[in-house]
Structures are given as C-alpha cells and as structure tokens.
Amino acid sequence: MPYVTSNGIRLSYQRSGRGEPVLLIMGSGAAGRVWTTHQTPALDEAGYETIIFDNRGIGASDAPPGMYTLAEMVADTRGLIEALGLGPCRIVGTSMGAMIAQELASQAPHLVRSAVLIATRARSDATRRALTEADRALRESGVRLPPKYEAMRTVLEMLSPATLNNDAAASGWLEIFELTGGNSGGGQAGVDRAGDRREVLRTITVPCRTIAFADDLICPPHLVAEVADAIPGCDHVEIPDCGHLGNLERPDVVNAAIIEFLTKY
C-alpha cells in the first residue's frame, strides 16, 4: 500500500475502482482493509473509486506514542483528502470513523460532498458511559484477558442475536476474534466519546444519511437517531438483525443503503 504524509505522520492508503471518489473511514481498532471484505467491491461495481486507509495507530500507518484525540484523527483524515486531491468527495464512516466524518462535514464542508454515518452517535448515555469507563479501568489495570474470553466478550458486544444464535456463524466469528484479538488500536482508545456534539451537528450543511443497526449495543438506534435529528435535512435508515458490525453481518443491505444515498448526492 502507498503512503501519504498527513498532519505530520504517514498514513497507509489504497485506491480501487474508477469514478468519483468515495473515502471510507474505519472505526477504532480495525484497519482500513476491513472495508474490502464487502463495501469497496460493491462501491467499485457501482461506478465509484474507493479510497481506504489505516488510521493512526493501526495497520501500516504510523503509531505515535500516547493517547490520540478526535481532533488529531480529524486532522489526519483532512490532510489525506487534501494530499490526494479528493475533495469535495463522498465519505462513509463507521463508529469512530463516523465521528471523524461528522467533524469533517462540520469543519470542512468544501472537502465533503456528502456523508454516510454508520453506527454513529453524538453523545454517550449512562450505559455507554459505563461501558467506556469499564474499558478504561480494565486497560489501566494492566490486566490482560485470555484470548478466548476477549473473543466471547467481543461477539456479545458487536454482533446481533441473529448471528449469535446461529451455531455456524457464531463459531466462525469466535474463531476470527480469537485469532485477531488484542489489537485495540493503541492510542485510539484515547479518543473522547463522552461529549455531546449535537450543537456541532446542527452546523452541518452537506447531505447526510445515518445508518443504525437494530441490535447495536455500542451505538444503539436511539442515539443514532439523535444524530439524524440534529443534522439539518439528514435522513435515517435502521437495519434489523445486526449489531455494531452490521456492515459485516448484513453487507448487502448496508451496501444498498450506502449506494442509494450516494447516487442521489
């Protein structure tokens, strides 16, 4: 994968397809290549050029020491858009990547043509705050959980009952997470998810769509709907039978929702 220097660090990126550009921004603890399992092939086939990249702290991109801020992640992504001459481009973000997309749409609308915000939120409610605080306490304790335990906890947090109650599917996901677990993105864990960004969202002027997953424990539908309510003119899609990783659990439905919106905007 080639590199681009952005905000003082090297970011690894990859381009595929031909057409107008779509930048895909991954969530925390995952490399950009996750998009290539389902999303980039569908977007390429639909006539777009797709650009994926590894956020700082993951994959082949630089991993500066310390905890990262949302502002740093936004500056990284903005610098990549500028360095590659993509703007104004369509952007698709999931989870932390959707938070980055929110900020880009607000701060730099000249670089963003439209945005799809997947599994996103503008604030944390009591349950999500408790989850974040529990994760922080575990990280600061220095305790390292056995891979089997981490895998089981991850599937319970990230997947839907429809997947968990399917023996073959659940076994496959458990194996994947046990083999790939333990990489939390390092400094990405420092990105603040506790604030309330609804006032910022009200300043967004580019077309946006939110996509919620009905069984998402990390960004539940009611918090995703708050994002849609705050952004002027934003429309909202809720997809059943999937959790926080809905783009991997029900990729065909998610891809259709992304492409249908990008075709209009």
CORDA-V45267 format. One line per field, one symbol per residue. burial: # if it has 24 or more other ideal C-beta (glycine too) atoms within 12 Angstrom, else .. A space follows every 10 residues. Layout:
burial->???
//
This chain:
burial->...#.##.## #######..# ########## ######.### .###.#.### ########## ####..#### .######### #.##.##### ########## #########. ########## ####...#.. ##..#..... .........# #..####### ..##....## ..##.##... #..####### ###...#... #..#.##### ########## #.######.# #..######. .######### #.###.###. ##..#
//
